[in-house]
Amino acid sequence: MSRTVIAGIDGSRESLAAAEWAAGEASRRRLPLRLLHVRDPSPGVRATFAGAKRSLWPDGGAQSAAESLRIRHPDLDVATDDVLGRPAEILCTAKDQELLVLGSRGLGRLAGFLLGSVSLAVMARSTTPVVLVRAEDTSSAREWLPSGDVVVGLDTAQPSDAVLEFAFAHAERHGVTLRALHSWQLPPLYGGDPTGAMLSAQSELATVRGEVLEEILAPWREKFPTVAVTERCRLGHPARDLVEASRDAGLLVVGRMGHRANVGAHIGSVTHAVLHHSVTAVAVVPHA
């Protein structure tokens, strides 16, 4: 069965930046790219991926975007699909997809990024990895281009093979370093006690967690011997530390528990914060 990289497009600058990112990734994976434009048939509904208000995309918009991508990626097989339906459902169930790519709209350095209801629903329900691409401010004419290392956030209590596989494989394809980050906090029983006992416990916990992180990464270093890996195990807040690490990264990889949310968009507090505030593209990988 042929696998496909899919980019959800709606005519916005953000979604076109996502299509460009998806084209580069599809080329590296040697997979076809499918530009998927979903029109919601509900009266008065204008579904958007990035949350921005805009007019309906004119007929032929998807084909025009595809032609532009073929010029920049002449060896890439690019197809388009314009369908009626509920965008989140169509995007989540698109046939043969290996990776889904969407765009997001910037609100400024302090406010972060805006996620549309479609993007949130897709992130919560997709059974395949979803990448949310950052577009430059709409006042800028520059195209979004990937660069930098891959940063993967790890929970040593529940490490995910799917998350690690995605992160290591992406780093290998792009020839970049993988940075594994695990942030942990002291148990509540220590409170804010600034005593020697707390400092001693902190040191012991740091050692133990660092050893666990090394054990988790060891088999993946063997599986991907060409990937340079650095690891950081620190006392801190996972979401805040991941957002900080995103400032000089090319891709931030996080996990999401694989249950599907039938009502609302439940993606976890850390992942939610990262999606809104990461400076770089974010890959959300569902796992058991």
C-alpha positions in Angstrom: 0.0 0.0 0.0 1.4 3.4 -1.0 1.8 5.8 1.8 1.3 9.6 1.4 2.3 12.9 3.0 -0.8 15.1 3.2 -0.9 18.8 3.6 -4.2 20.4 4.6 -4.6 23.6 2.7 -7.3 26.4 2.7 -5.7 29.2 0.7 -4.1 30.9 3.8 -0.5 31.8 3.8 -0.1 29.5 6.8 -1.4 26.5 5.0 0.7 27.2 1.9 3.8 27.3 4.2 2.7 24.0 5.6 2.4 22.6 2.0 6.0 23.8 1.3 7.2 22.0 4.4 5.3 18.9 3.5 6.8 18.9 0.0 10.3 18.9 1.4 9.5 16.1 3.8 7.8 14.0 1.1 10.8 14.4 -1.1 13.1 13.1 1.7 10.8 10.2 2.4 10.4 9.5 -1.3 6.6 9.6 -0.9 3.9 11.4 -2.9 2.4 14.6 -1.6 -1.3 15.2 -1.5 -2.8 18.7 -1.1 -6.1 18.2 0.6 -8.7 21.1 0.6 -11.8 20.3 2.5 -15.0 22.5 2.1 -17.5 22.3 4.9 -21.0 22.2 3.3 -22.7 23.5 6.5 -24.4 26.9 5.8 -22.4 29.8 6.8 -19.4 27.8 7.9 -15.9 28.7 6.8 -13.6 26.2 8.4 -10.0 27.3 8.8 -7.0 25.5 10.0 -5.1 28.4 11.5 -8.0 30.3 13.0 -7.7 33.4 10.7 -10.8 34.8 9.0 -10.6 34.8 5.3 -12.7 34.5 2.1 -13.4 31.2 0.5 -10.6 29.9 -1.6 -11.4 30.3 -5.3 -11.7 27.3 -7.6 -8.3 26.1 -9.0 -6.4 27.3 -5.9 -5.2 23.8 -5.0 -4.0 23.1 -8.5 -2.1 26.4 -8.6 -0.4 25.6 -5.3 0.5 22.2 -6.7 2.0 23.6 -9.8 4.2 26.0 -7.7 5.4 23.0 -5.7 6.2 21.0 -8.8 8.5 23.8 -10.0 10.5 23.8 -6.8 10.4 20.0 -6.4 10.5 18.6 -9.9 10.9 15.0 -8.8 7.9 15.1 -6.4 4.6 13.5 -7.2 2.0 16.1 -6.2 -1.7 15.5 -6.3 -4.7 17.6 -5.2 -8.0 16.7 -3.7 -10.9 19.1 -3.2 -13.7 17.5 -1.2 -16.9 18.4 0.7 -17.2 17.3 4.3 -16.2 18.1 7.9 -12.6 19.2 7.7 -11.4 17.5 11.0 -13.0 14.2 10.1 -11.7 14.2 6.5 -8.2 15.1 7.6 -8.1 12.5 10.3 -9.3 9.7 8.1 -7.6 10.5 4.8 -6.6 7.3 3.1 -3.0 6.0 3.2 -1.6 9.0 5.1 1.8 8.6 6.7 2.1 12.2 7.9 -0.3 15.1 8.1 0.9 18.7 7.9 -1.0 21.8 8.9 -0.2 25.5 9.4 -0.6 27.9 12.3 -0.9 31.7 12.5 1.4 33.8 14.7 0.0 36.3 17.2 3.3 37.8 18.2 6.2 36.8 20.5 4.2 37.2 23.7 0.8 35.9 22.6 2.2 32.8 20.8 0.4 31.1 17.9 -3.3 30.6 17.1 -4.7 27.2 16.5 -8.0 26.9 14.7 -10.7 24.5 15.9 -9.9 22.2 13.0 -6.3 21.9 13.9 -7.1 21.2 17.6 -9.6 18.5 16.7 -7.1 16.9 14.3 -4.3 16.9 16.8 -6.6 15.3 19.4 -8.0 12.6 17.1 -5.4 11.7 14.4 -3.9 8.2 14.5 -0.9 9.3 12.5 1.7 12.0 13.3 0.7 15.6 12.7 3.1 18.4 12.1 2.1 22.0 12.8 4.2 24.4 10.7 4.9 28.0 11.7 4.6 30.6 9.0 6.4 33.9 9.2 4.4 37.0 10.1 2.1 37.8 7.3 3.9 41.2 6.9 7.0 39.3 5.8 7.6 38.0 2.3 10.0 35.2 3.5 9.0 31.6 3.1 9.2 29.3 6.1 12.3 27.1 5.9 13.2 24.2 8.3 16.6 24.3 10.0 18.3 23.3 13.2 18.2 20.2 15.4 15.4 17.9 16.3 14.3 18.3 20.0 12.2 15.5 21.5 10.4 15.8 24.8 10.6 12.6 26.8 8.6 11.3 29.8 10.9 8.7 31.4 7.9 7.2 33.3 6.1 6.5 30.0 8.6 6.5 27.2 7.1 6.0 23.8 8.7 4.0 21.0 6.5 5.8 18.4 7.8 9.2 19.5 11.4 8.2 19.6 11.2 6.4 16.2 9.7 9.5 14.6 12.3 11.8 16.2 15.3 9.7 15.4 14.1 8.9 11.8 13.6 12.6 11.1 17.0 13.6 12.5 18.6 10.9 10.3 16.8 12.0 7.1 17.8 15.6 7.7 21.3 14.9 8.9 20.9 16.9 12.1 21.5 16.3 15.8 18.8 14.9 18.1 18.4 16.6 21.4 16.5 14.6 24.0 15.0 16.7 26.8 13.5 15.4 30.0 12.3 17.9 32.7 11.2 16.7 36.1 10.0 18.3 39.3 10.6 17.5 43.0 7.8 15.5 44.7 5.3 17.8 46.5 6.4 16.5 49.9 9.6 18.5 49.6 7.7 21.8 49.1 10.0 24.8 49.1 12.2 23.5 51.8 15.7 25.0 51.1 17.5 22.6 53.4 20.4 20.3 52.9 18.0 17.3 52.8 16.1 18.8 49.9 19.3 19.5 48.0 20.6 16.0 48.6 17.3 14.5 47.4 17.4 16.7 44.3 20.9 15.5 43.5 20.0 11.9 43.9 16.8 12.2 41.8 18.8 14.0 39.1 21.3 11.1 39.0 18.6 8.5 38.9 16.5 10.2 36.2 19.7 10.8 34.1 20.5 7.1 34.2 17.0 6.2 33.2 17.1 8.6 30.3 20.4 7.0 29.1 18.8 3.6 29.3 15.8 4.7 27.2 18.0 6.2 24.5 20.6 3.4 24.4 18.7 1.0 21.9 17.8 4.0 19.7 21.4 5.1 19.5 22.2 1.6 18.2 19.3 1.6 15.8 20.3 5.0 14.3 24.1 5.0 14.7 24.6 8.0 12.3 22.4 10.3 14.4 24.3 12.5 16.9 22.4 12.6 20.2 22.7 14.9 23.1 20.6 14.5 26.3 19.5 16.9 28.9 17.8 15.9 32.2 17.0 18.8 34.4 14.8 20.1 37.2 12.2 22.2 35.5 8.8 22.5 33.9 8.4 20.3 30.7 6.3 22.8 28.7 8.4 25.8 29.5 11.7 24.0 28.9 10.5 22.6 25.6 9.4 26.0 24.4 12.7 27.4 25.3 14.5 24.6 23.5 12.4 25.3 20.3 14.1 28.7 19.8 17.0 27.2 17.9 15.5 23.9 16.8 14.1 22.8 13.4 11.5 20.5 14.8 10.0 19.8 18.2 8.6 16.3 18.7 6.1 15.6 21.5 3.7 12.7 22.1 0.0 12.4 22.7 -1.8 9.5 24.3 -3.5 7.5 21.5 -7.1 7.6 22.8 -9.4 9.5 20.5 -11.3 12.4 21.9 -15.0 12.3 20.7 -15.9 15.6 22.4 -13.6 18.6 22.6 -9.8 18.6 21.9 -7.9 16.8 24.6 -4.2 16.8 23.8 -2.6 17.2 27.2 -1.4 20.3 29.0 2.2 20.1 27.9 1.4 19.4 24.3 -1.2 22.2 24.3 1.3 24.7 25.7 4.0 23.7 23.2 1.6 24.0 20.2 0.8 27.5 21.2 4.2 28.8 22.1 6.9 26.8 20.3 8.9 29.0 17.9 9.5 26.1 15.5 7.4 23.4 13.8 5.9 20.9 16.2 5.3 17.2 15.5 2.6 15.5 17.6 2.9 11.7 17.6 0.1 9.6 18.9 1.0 6.6 21.0 -0.5 4.0 23.2 
